[in-house]
Amino acid sequence: MNNKLENDRFEAMHLLDAQGLLCPEPVMLLHKKMRSISAGEVIKVVATDASTERDIPRFCEFLRHPLLGSEAGSGQYVYWIKKREATPT
């Protein structure tokens, strides 16, 4: 069974629609969503808040989730993030 979103640049399996939400809501929702997906899965985030251009890359860097790509245009910001593999303790 293929759960990937159609016509998606990085074959995301999950979509977070944060359009219309303002800082800090997109990052808060992203953090919650990342907890619910499995390591190695890709999430596509769609936002309209320009502050996500700063906040989402920092979120990824801080929590070590690879930011696979991003696009911006027409007031929309799109990000593809891969949930990092669990680190052994």
Sequence and secondary structure as in RCSB ss.txt:
>XXXX:A:sequence
MNNKLENDRFEAMHLLDAQGLLCPEPVMLLHKKMRSISAGEVIKVVATDASTERDIPRFCEFLRHPLLGSEAGSG
QYVYWIKKREATPT
>XXXX:A:secstr
     TT TT  SEEEEETT  TTHHHHHHHHHHHHS TT EEEEEE  TTHHHHHHHHHHHHT  EEEEEEETT
EEEEEEE       
